[in-house]
């Protein structure tokens, strides 16, 4: 019984700390905001995310959703520092915006999986 526990607990430790790898490149996803869309670009290397940003964000979208750019900058900085996507920190005032952006980044990252 002890050996079964030992081998099961070893397998559990390995699944808790998976190695994430990506195919290097720039991947995108589209974020729908009412009648508008915003294109999100995520740049990755073999070990993780280098940056996340908007591609050509419409001025009307910037005006209607003022937290988008600052929230994306905060998320991108954390990702560049090695923070996993599921551990991104954000303020309660930008919770909805951050959640939507994280989902869009995750969609782009799914395309980067080898």
Secondary structure by P-SEA (a helix, b strand, c coil): caaaaaaaaaaaaaaabbbbbccbbbbbbbbbcccbbbbbbbbbccccccccccccccaaaaaaccaaaaaaaaaaaaaaaccccccccccccaaaaaaaaaaaaaaaaaaacc
